[in-house]
Amino acid sequence: MPSTSLDAPVVLEASPAPALSVADLFTIGIGPSSSHTVGPMRAAKRFAALALTEGTPIALSCDLFGSLALTGKGHATDVAVLLGLAGWTPEGVDPDLIAALVGEIRDSGALRLDGETLVPFGAADLRFRMGEFLPGHANALRLRAEYGAGRALERTFYSVGGGAIEMEGVAAARANIALPHPFSSGAELLALGERTGMSIAELVLANESAWRPKAETLAFLDEVRAAMLAVIARGCRQEGVLPGGLNVPRRAAKLHATLSARTCAPDPSAVFEWLSLYALAVNEENAAGGRVVTAPTNGAAGVLPAVLKYYETFAPGATRAGSRTLLLSASAIGVLYKLNASISAAEMGCQGEVGVACSMAAAGLTAALGGTNSQVENAAEIGMEHNLGLTCDPIGGLVQIPCIERNTMGAVKAVNAAISPAGRRPPRRVPGRGDRDHAPDRARHGLEVQGDQPRRAGRECR
């Protein structure tokens, strides 16, 4: 008899202006992909909890569509679905235990749904629908639970980038939050700064007070910072070959040893070798399925931590407050891309990942070094405009080649954008008008154009 869908989705009325927090830009999870690993795991976990509200299923299945099917094996999407259905989250699962957890499910042909009830789930229950795309998004998965007597629960989820998910038929949840300084464009952000006299970091921190007490926001930023530095340190210790079949050797540990052993006179180019090492270490950890910070995606997870480590290691007078300023300012730029374009490589190409991360890092570093709001936005513009047209073309669907090295280049570009004369131009004298900083005009125009161009360029590259 025909199956009956339970708990039909309710379409919620969307609020006109979404509010985003730094917690939406930075999340701590696992590799190798925010859209293909973290997002599907969250979707499966959400479905598992929903399925148990309707009883104990006698069968489960999952169909992967679009990019999740085409590159899912390389991105461990199948592993993510198994873990999510078993009740694990990207934040909570121990990367060192994943192989054993998944091996047990595959060997037994069953899993404990949401960590509770044992339900059959075999290899045939997870299907890669090669070449099939759903209209909602290029990253789609459909989960189904059957209860007998024709009863079934079916939900379709979209992994929209940065680990965020949406369920078909249900509008994205909008927090009932009134920000003291809302902005949705670079022009609005600059205008707020001029009107209030506040820096971009101060504006973001004030907005975060609508979500939680200031002390909690600062603690969150410190946690993100610590996680970023920890993954660099771990990546610099690990050796061997990355998983996936491409036999890509890990290079960070050897490079770290080489740089640390140098005793000759300082070479200015060594700074960029260290910067590249930091990004390399993070993305090798990500490719190996290790713990990373989504910033704003896993595929671009090495750029911002590398620039943060650069600031703390090489910038004279670097402080913990400066590191917070870097992260807060970077998140403001990330919010603009999330609102006006996308951070999903399936939609935007790699310009939506490494390009956005480079733009965020350039802005953050400029702010930490004492740049004005207009200089911060100029640096963000430069960071993106030199990544426009960058496509998502991983070999074998793995976040390894060219993804790892692209993060090193993204970090170098970000530092260059922040410290170059182009990004930190001084005020210019206009005859009859005295000294005037014309950078805000360029920033208003430039970043607005850059924010829209990745989406248009992404469509043309698809």
C-alpha positions as a Python dict, from the first residue, in 0.01 Angstrom:
ca = {
    (1, 'M'): (0, 0, 0),
    (2, 'P'): (120, 359, -53),
    (3, 'S'): (335, 499, 225),
    (4, 'T'): (217, 789, 437),
    (5, 'S'): (450, 1073, 530),
    (6, 'L'): (440, 1169, 897),
    (7, 'D'): (480, 1511, 1049),
    (8, 'A'): (444, 1720, 733),
    (9, 'P'): (684, 2016, 734),
    (10, 'V'): (546, 2350, 841),
    (11, 'V'): (659, 2645, 632),
    (12, 'L'): (764, 2924, 865),
    (13, 'E'): (734, 3290, 782),
    (14, 'A'): (1082, 3433, 734),
    (15, 'S'): (1183, 3758, 896),
    (16, 'P'): (1302, 4025, 652),
    (17, 'A'): (1655, 4064, 791),
    (18, 'P'): (1846, 3757, 913),
    (19, 'A'): (2077, 3807, 1208),
    (20, 'L'): (2409, 3623, 1203),
    (21, 'S'): (2655, 3575, 1485),
    (22, 'V'): (3028, 3501, 1503),
    (23, 'A'): (2915, 3155, 1611),
    (24, 'D'): (2763, 3113, 1264),
    (25, 'L'): (3102, 3180, 1103),
    (26, 'F'): (3328, 2978, 1332),
    (27, 'T'): (3240, 2625, 1441),
    (28, 'I'): (3466, 2352, 1571),
    (29, 'G'): (3419, 2021, 1391),
    (30, 'I'): (3595, 1761, 1180),
    (31, 'G'): (3727, 1736, 826),
    (32, 'P'): (3747, 1703, 543),
    (33, 'S'): (3452, 1918, 427),
    (34, 'S'): (3204, 2147, 597),
    (35, 'S'): (2942, 2105, 324),
    (36, 'H'): (3005, 1736, 250),
    (37, 'T'): (3097, 1607, 597),
    (38, 'V'): (2984, 1844, 872),
    (39, 'G'): (2653, 1940, 709),
    (40, 'P'): (2539, 1584, 624),
    (41, 'M'): (2634, 1468, 976),
    (42, 'R'): (2417, 1741, 1127),
    (43, 'A'): (2131, 1657, 891),
    (44, 'A'): (2149, 1286, 976),
    (45, 'K'): (2162, 1363, 1349),
    (46, 'R'): (1858, 1589, 1319),
    (47, 'F'): (1667, 1324, 1123),
    (48, 'A'): (1759, 1053, 1374),
    (49, 'A'): (1606, 1249, 1660),
    (50, 'L'): (1297, 1328, 1452),
    (51, 'A'): (1254, 966, 1344),
    (52, 'L'): (1248, 840, 1703),
    (53, 'T'): (961, 1073, 1789),
    (54, 'E'): (745, 863, 1556),
    (55, 'G'): (838, 527, 1706),
    (56, 'T'): (1106, 268, 1634),
    (57, 'P'): (1185, 237, 1263),
    (58, 'I'): (1220, -107, 1109),
    (59, 'A'): (1427, 30, 818),
    (60, 'L'): (1638, 334, 735),
    (61, 'S'): (1778, 465, 408),
    (62, 'C'): (1967, 766, 277),
    (63, 'D'): (2002, 894, -81),
    (64, 'L'): (2275, 1141, -171),
    (65, 'F'): (2224, 1378, -464),
    (66, 'G'): (2425, 1628, -664),
    (67, 'S'): (2770, 1708, -538),
    (68, 'L'): (2720, 1492, -229),
    (69, 'A'): (2687, 1192, -459),
    (70, 'L'): (2957, 1290, -709),
    (71, 'T'): (3229, 1362, -453),
    (72, 'G'): (3079, 1207, -141),
    (73, 'K'): (3323, 918, -116),
    (74, 'G'): (3623, 1150, -123),
    (75, 'H'): (3463, 1383, 130),
    (76, 'A'): (3354, 1100, 365),
    (77, 'T'): (2987, 1193, 326),
    (78, 'D'): (2887, 830, 376),
    (79, 'V'): (3086, 818, 699),
    (80, 'A'): (2924, 1143, 814),
    (81, 'V'): (2574, 1008, 754),
    (82, 'L'): (2645, 692, 953),
    (83, 'L'): (2786, 892, 1243),
    (84, 'G'): (2498, 1139, 1241),
    (85, 'L'): (2234, 869, 1237),
    (86, 'A'): (2415, 707, 1528),
    (87, 'G'): (2379, 1028, 1726),
    (88, 'W'): (2724, 1182, 1687),
    (89, 'T'): (2786, 1549, 1616),
    (90, 'P'): (3086, 1711, 1441),
    (91, 'E'): (3171, 1889, 1766),
    (92, 'G'): (3140, 1582, 1988),
    (93, 'V'): (3289, 1292, 1797),
    (94, 'D'): (3653, 1202, 1863),
    (95, 'P'): (3830, 1195, 1523),
    (96, 'D'): (4056, 917, 1649),
    (97, 'L'): (3753, 692, 1715),
    (98, 'I'): (3569, 743, 1385),
    (99, 'A'): (3722, 445, 1205),
    (100, 'A'): (3622, 209, 1486),
    (101, 'L'): (3270, 355, 1518),
    (102, 'V'): (3200, 327, 1146),
    (103, 'G'): (3363, -15, 1122),
    (104, 'E'): (3129, -151, 1390),
    (105, 'I'): (2822, -22, 1204),
    (106, 'R'): (2935, -168, 874),
    (107, 'D'): (3034, -504, 1022),
    (108, 'S'): (2708, -546, 1213),
    (109, 'G'): (2475, -402, 948),
    (110, 'A'): (2297, -198, 1216),
    (111, 'L'): (2332, 124, 1413),
    (112, 'R'): (2188, 271, 1729),
    (113, 'L'): (1961, 544, 1598),
    (114, 'D'): (2053, 868, 1776),
    (115, 'G'): (2256, 653, 2014),
    (116, 'E'): (1949, 470, 2143),
    (117, 'T'): (1757, 208, 1947),
    (118, 'L'): (1929, -55, 1732),
    (119, 'V'): (1801, -31, 1372),
    (120, 'P'): (1918, -225, 1064),
    (121, 'F'): (2133, -23, 824),
    (122, 'G'): (2348, -189, 561),
    (123, 'A'): (2558, -80, 266),
    (124, 'A'): (2258, -96, 30),
    (125, 'D'): (2068, 153, 245),
    (126, 'L'): (2303, 439, 155),
    (127, 'R'): (2281, 524, -213),
    (128, 'F'): (2485, 765, -425),
    (129, 'R'): (2249, 905, -691),
    (130, 'M'): (2515, 992, -946),
    (131, 'G'): (2410, 1267, -1187),
    (132, 'E'): (2082, 1337, -1008),
    (133, 'F'): (2035, 1690, -877),
    (134, 'L'): (1751, 1829, -669),
    (135, 'P'): (1629, 2181, -741),
    (136, 'G'): (1684, 2318, -392),
    (137, 'H'): (2066, 2300, -382),
    (138, 'A'): (2359, 2113, -534),
    (139, 'N'): (2427, 1941, -198),
    (140, 'A'): (2121, 1734, -110),
    (141, 'L'): (2039, 1422, 89),
    (142, 'R'): (1708, 1247, 148),
    (143, 'L'): (1657, 1035, 459),
    (144, 'R'): (1375, 789, 511),
    (145, 'A'): (1252, 587, 808),
    (146, 'E'): (993, 309, 767),
    (147, 'Y'): (774, 186, 1052),
    (148, 'G'): (558, -84, 892),
    (149, 'A'): (195, -78, 787),
    (150, 'G'): (287, 168, 514),
    (151, 'R'): (400, 438, 757),
    (152, 'A'): (716, 628, 668),
    (153, 'L'): (892, 950, 752),
    (154, 'E'): (1095, 1117, 476),
    (155, 'R'): (1291, 1440, 485),
    (156, 'T'): (1518, 1617, 237),
    (157, 'F'): (1805, 1829, 362),
    (158, 'Y'): (2039, 2069, 187),
    (159, 'S'): (2393, 2135, 303),
    (160, 'V'): (2430, 2501, 208),
    (161, 'G'): (2791, 2568, 305),
    (162, 'G'): (3001, 2613, 615),
    (163, 'G'): (2828, 2319, 785),
    (164, 'A'): (2486, 2488, 778),
    (165, 'I'): (2183, 2282, 676),
    (166, 'E'): (1828, 2354, 567),
    (167, 'M'): (1533, 2115, 562),
    (168, 'E'): (1311, 2124, 255),
    (169, 'G'): (975, 2284, 323),
    (170, 'V'): (1094, 2455, 640),
    (171, 'A'): (1225, 2808, 618),
    (172, 'A'): (1562, 2864, 780),
    (173, 'A'): (1509, 2952, 1143),
    (174, 'R'): (1544, 3323, 1210),
    (175, 'A'): (1639, 3423, 1561),
    (176, 'N'): (1416, 3681, 1724),
    (177, 'I'): (1717, 3905, 1780),
    (178, 'A'): (1732, 4283, 1755),
    (179, 'L'): (2090, 4385, 1682),
    (180, 'P'): (2196, 4728, 1806),
    (181, 'H'): (2398, 4785, 1486),
    (182, 'P'): (2249, 4574, 1204),
    (183, 'F'): (2422, 4576, 864),
    (184, 'S'): (2388, 4381, 543),
    (185, 'S'): (2634, 4562, 316),
    (186, 'G'): (2979, 4712, 325),
    (187, 'A'): (2832, 5059, 282),
    (188, 'E'): (2608, 5013, 586),
    (189, 'L'): (2900, 4880, 790),
    (190, 'L'): (3118, 5180, 704),
    (191, 'A'): (2832, 5422, 770),
    (192, 'L'): (2776, 5268, 1113),
    (193, 'G'): (3141, 5315, 1194),
    (194, 'E'): (3137, 5678, 1086),
    (195, 'R'): (2819, 5753, 1277),
    (196, 'T'): (2915, 5579, 1603),
    (197, 'G'): (3291, 5626, 1597),
    (198, 'M'): (3328, 5252, 1658),
    (199, 'S'): (3563, 5012, 1484),
    (200, 'I'): (3424, 4717, 1290),
    (201, 'A'): (3533, 4483, 1569),
    (202, 'E'): (3355, 4699, 1827),
    (203, 'L'): (3037, 4703, 1620),
    (204, 'V'): (3040, 4324, 1591),
    (205, 'L'): (3109, 4278, 1962),
    (206, 'A'): (2821, 4511, 2044),
    (207, 'N'): (2593, 4309, 1816),
    (208, 'E'): (2701, 3988, 1988),
    (209, 'S'): (2560, 4128, 2313),
    (210, 'A'): (2216, 4062, 2166),
    (211, 'W'): (2299, 3691, 2161),
    (212, 'R'): (2486, 3642, 2487),
    (213, 'P'): (2679, 3832, 2761),
    (214, 'K'): (3004, 3994, 2649),
    (215, 'A'): (3211, 3762, 2868),
    (216, 'E'): (3067, 3458, 2690),
    (217, 'T'): (3147, 3604, 2348),
    (218, 'L'): (3506, 3675, 2451),
    (219, 'A'): (3534, 3322, 2590),
    (220, 'F'): (3402, 3182, 2262),
    (221, 'L'): (3656, 3383, 2063),
    (222, 'D'): (3935, 3256, 2290),
    (223, 'E'): (3810, 2900, 2240),
    (224, 'V'): (3816, 2945, 1862),
    (225, 'R'): (4164, 3094, 1880),
    (226, 'A'): (4290, 2805, 2094),
    (227, 'A'): (4139, 2548, 1857),
    (228, 'M'): (4298, 2718, 1555),
    (229, 'L'): (4642, 2722, 1716),
    (230, 'A'): (4601, 2364, 1839),
    (231, 'V'): (4531, 2227, 1492),
    (232, 'I'): (4841, 2405, 1359),
    (233, 'A'): (5051, 2246, 1634),
    (234, 'R'): (4905, 1900, 1576),
    (235, 'G'): (4944, 1930, 1200),
    (236, 'C'): (5311, 2016, 1243),
    (237, 'R'): (5366, 1688, 1430),
    (238, 'Q'): (5181, 1440, 1211),
    (239, 'E'): (5355, 1239, 938),
    (240, 'G'): (5254, 974, 687),
    (241, 'V'): (5020, 968, 387),
    (242, 'L'): (4678, 1132, 366),
    (243, 'P'): (4382, 894, 324),
    (244, 'G'): (4179, 866, 6),
    (245, 'G'): (4401, 688, -243),
    (246, 'L'): (4595, 977, -396),
    (247, 'N'): (4894, 886, -176),
    (248, 'V'): (4960, 1251, -91),
    (249, 'P'): (5239, 1267, 170),
    (250, 'R'): (5200, 1497, 467),
    (251, 'R'): (5462, 1771, 441),
    (252, 'A'): (5401, 2000, 736),
    (253, 'A'): (5607, 1806, 990),
    (254, 'K'): (5912, 1792, 764),
    (255, 'L'): (5882, 2160, 670),
    (256, 'H'): (5844, 2254, 1035),
    (257, 'A'): (6161, 2065, 1123),
    (258, 'T'): (6349, 2230, 837),
    (259, 'L'): (6243, 2582, 930),
    (260, 'S'): (6308, 2524, 1299),
    (261, 'A'): (6661, 2399, 1232),
    (262, 'R'): (6775, 2705, 1038),
    (263, 'T'): (7061, 2892, 1202),
    (264, 'C'): (7169, 3124, 922),
    (265, 'A'): (7093, 3495, 901),
    (266, 'P'): (6719, 3573, 884),
    (267, 'D'): (6572, 3562, 536),
    (268, 'P'): (6270, 3792, 487),
    (269, 'S'): (6103, 3527, 271),
    (270, 'A'): (6110, 3287, 568),
    (271, 'V'): (5809, 3468, 710),
    (272, 'F'): (5601, 3348, 417),
    (273, 'E'): (5743, 2998, 453),
    (274, 'W'): (5618, 2990, 811),
    (275, 'L'): (5284, 3138, 702),
    (276, 'S'): (5247, 2869, 437),
    (277, 'L'): (5344, 2603, 690),
    (278, 'Y'): (5066, 2711, 924),
    (279, 'A'): (4802, 2678, 652),
    (280, 'L'): (4954, 2353, 526),
    (281, 'A'): (4940, 2199, 874),
    (282, 'V'): (4572, 2285, 919),
    (283, 'N'): (4458, 2156, 583),
    (284, 'E'): (4652, 1835, 610),
    (285, 'E'): (4472, 1776, 939),
    (286, 'N'): (4143, 1858, 768),
    (287, 'A'): (4214, 1619, 480),
    (288, 'A'): (4287, 1347, 735),
    (289, 'G'): (3950, 1402, 904),
    (290, 'G'): (4096, 1575, 1208),
    (291, 'R'): (3955, 1845, 1433),
    (292, 'V'): (3948, 2188, 1264),
    (293, 'V'): (3764, 2518, 1288),
    (294, 'T'): (3522, 2588, 1005),
    (295, 'A'): (3636, 2938, 908),
    (296, 'P'): (3415, 2985, 719),
    (297, 'T'): (3441, 2637, 561),
    (298, 'N'): (3657, 2329, 608),
    (299, 'G'): (3802, 2349, 258),
    (300, 'A'): (3937, 2693, 349),
    (301, 'A'): (4003, 2617, 715),
    (302, 'G'): (4376, 2691, 694),
    (303, 'V'): (4370, 3054, 581),
    (304, 'L'): (4241, 3234, 890),
    (305, 'P'): (4434, 3025, 1148),
    (306, 'A'): (4755, 3080, 948),
    (307, 'V'): (4703, 3456, 942),
    (308, 'L'): (4614, 3455, 1312),
    (309, 'K'): (4935, 3263, 1391),
    (310, 'Y'): (5128, 3504, 1167),
    (311, 'Y'): (4990, 3798, 1364),
    (312, 'E'): (5075, 3649, 1702),
    (313, 'T'): (5422, 3535, 1591),
    (314, 'F'): (5550, 3813, 1367),
    (315, 'A'): (5349, 4131, 1435),
    (316, 'P'): (5526, 4362, 1682),
    (317, 'G'): (5312, 4424, 1988),
    (318, 'A'): (5059, 4150, 1913),
    (319, 'T'): (4811, 4100, 2197),
    (320, 'R'): (4524, 3871, 2292),
    (321, 'A'): (4292, 4167, 2238),
    (322, 'G'): (4437, 4202, 1890),
    (323, 'S'): (4358, 3838, 1816),
    (324, 'R'): (3999, 3896, 1924),
    (325, 'T'): (3984, 4204, 1702),
    (326, 'L'): (4113, 3994, 1412),
    (327, 'L'): (3841, 3730, 1456),
    (328, 'L'): (3560, 3982, 1513),
    (329, 'S'): (3653, 4190, 1208),
    (330, 'A'): (3692, 3880, 993),
    (331, 'S'): (3346, 3761, 1098),
    (332, 'A'): (3190, 4090, 984),
    (333, 'I'): (3322, 4033, 634),
    (334, 'G'): (3212, 3670, 643),
    (335, 'V'): (2860, 3780, 733),
    (336, 'L'): (2847, 4002, 424),
    (337, 'Y'): (2937, 3708, 198),
    (338, 'K'): (2687, 3477, 366),
    (339, 'L'): (2410, 3734, 330),
    (340, 'N'): (2484, 3854, -23),
    (341, 'A'): (2657, 3562, -197),
    (342, 'S'): (2748, 3220, -57),
    (343, 'I'): (3030, 3024, 104),
    (344, 'S'): (2932, 2701, -71),
    (345, 'A'): (3182, 2578, -329),
    (346, 'A'): (2901, 2388, -500),
    (347, 'E'): (2744, 2727, -577),
    (348, 'M'): (3038, 2966, -588),
    (349, 'G'): (3342, 2755, -668),
    (350, 'C'): (3656, 2786, -458),
    (351, 'Q'): (3624, 3165, -464),
    (352, 'G'): (3338, 3110, -219),
    (353, 'E'): (3569, 2921, 16),
    (354, 'V'): (3936, 3019, -16),
    (355, 'G'): (3837, 3355, -167),
    (356, 'V'): (3604, 3440, 120),
    (357, 'A'): (3854, 3312, 379),
    (358, 'C'): (4127, 3525, 221),
    (359, 'S'): (3900, 3830, 227),
    (360, 'M'): (3806, 3768, 590),
    (361, 'A'): (4166, 3712, 699),
    (362, 'A'): (4290, 4022, 517),
    (363, 'A'): (4026, 4232, 691),
    (364, 'G'): (4097, 4076, 1030),
    (365, 'L'): (4472, 4126, 1009),
    (366, 'T'): (4432, 4486, 895),
    (367, 'A'): (4210, 4557, 1194),
    (368, 'A'): (4448, 4385, 1436),
    (369, 'L'): (4734, 4597, 1300),
    (370, 'G'): (4539, 4914, 1374),
    (371, 'G'): (4386, 4985, 1034),
    (372, 'T'): (4086, 5211, 992),
    (373, 'N'): (3746, 5073, 900),
    (374, 'S'): (3794, 5181, 539),
    (375, 'Q'): (4135, 5012, 528),
    (376, 'V'): (3981, 4696, 669),
    (377, 'E'): (3725, 4689, 390),
    (378, 'N'): (3984, 4774, 126),
    (379, 'A'): (4190, 4475, 239),
    (380, 'A'): (3879, 4256, 225),
    (381, 'E'): (3812, 4373, -129),
    (382, 'I'): (4169, 4302, -240),
    (383, 'G'): (4154, 3958, -80),
    (384, 'M'): (3850, 3862, -283),
    (385, 'E'): (3920, 4030, -614),
    (386, 'H'): (4236, 3824, -662),
    (387, 'N'): (4044, 3501, -610),
    (388, 'L'): (3752, 3573, -844),
    (389, 'G'): (3693, 3292, -1092),
    (390, 'L'): (3864, 3031, -875),
    (391, 'T'): (3679, 2706, -945),
    (392, 'C'): (3622, 2403, -723),
    (393, 'D'): (3820, 2128, -895),
    (394, 'P'): (3951, 1878, -639),
    (395, 'I'): (4124, 1575, -788),
    (396, 'G'): (3929, 1262, -708),
    (397, 'G'): (3679, 1463, -506),
    (398, 'L'): (3929, 1483, -221),
    (399, 'V'): (4003, 1805, -30),
    (400, 'Q'): (4374, 1762, -104),
    (401, 'I'): (4490, 1863, -452),
    (402, 'P'): (4482, 2158, -513),
    (403, 'C'): (4288, 2250, -199),
    (404, 'I'): (4569, 2227, 55),
    (405, 'E'): (4810, 2448, -138),
    (406, 'R'): (4532, 2692, -223),
    (407, 'N'): (4502, 2762, 147),
    (408, 'T'): (4872, 2849, 165),
    (409, 'M'): (4827, 3089, -126),
    (410, 'G'): (4512, 3232, 31),
    (411, 'A'): (4701, 3306, 353),
    (412, 'V'): (4987, 3475, 167),
    (413, 'K'): (4744, 3687, -33),
    (414, 'A'): (4560, 3787, 283),
    (415, 'V'): (4878, 3910, 454),
    (416, 'N'): (4982, 4090, 136),
    (417, 'A'): (4643, 4259, 111),
    (418, 'A'): (4668, 4374, 472),
    (419, 'I'): (5022, 4513, 469),
    (420, 'S'): (5060, 4632, 110),
    (421, 'P'): (5041, 5004, 20),
    (422, 'A'): (4734, 4923, -189),
    (423, 'G'): (4544, 4805, 116),
    (424, 'R'): (4670, 5068, 360),
    (425, 'R'): (4675, 5380, 143),
    (426, 'P'): (4716, 5710, 332),
    (427, 'P'): (4474, 6003, 311),
    (428, 'R'): (4513, 6213, -5),
    (429, 'R'): (4510, 6594, -31),
    (430, 'V'): (4239, 6737, -252),
    (431, 'P'): (4296, 7098, -370),
    (432, 'G'): (4072, 7333, -178),
    (433, 'R'): (3942, 7063, 54),
    (434, 'G'): (4244, 6977, 268),
    (435, 'D'): (4331, 6625, 372),
    (436, 'R'): (4063, 6371, 307),
    (437, 'D'): (4066, 5993, 316),
    (438, 'H'): (3902, 5877, -6),
    (439, 'A'): (3941, 5511, 81),
    (440, 'P'): (3584, 5484, 220),
    (441, 'D'): (3444, 5569, -123),
    (442, 'R'): (3650, 5294, -284),
    (443, 'A'): (3565, 5051, -6),
    (444, 'R'): (3193, 5121, -37),
    (445, 'H'): (3202, 5058, -409),
    (446, 'G'): (3463, 4786, -419),
    (447, 'L'): (3338, 4547, -152),
    (448, 'E'): (2978, 4576, -270),
    (449, 'V'): (3089, 4471, -618),
    (450, 'Q'): (3310, 4192, -484),
    (451, 'G'): (3029, 4062, -264),
    (452, 'D'): (2805, 4011, -566),
    (453, 'Q'): (3066, 3897, -816),
    (454, 'P'): (3138, 3557, -659),
    (455, 'R'): (2774, 3458, -706),
    (456, 'R'): (2767, 3573, -1068),
    (457, 'A'): (3106, 3422, -1144),
    (458, 'G'): (3001, 3100, -971),
    (459, 'R'): (2700, 3064, -1199),
    (460, 'E'): (2917, 3118, -1504),
    (461, 'C'): (3170, 2856, -1391),
    (462, 'R'): (2910, 2585, -1324),
}
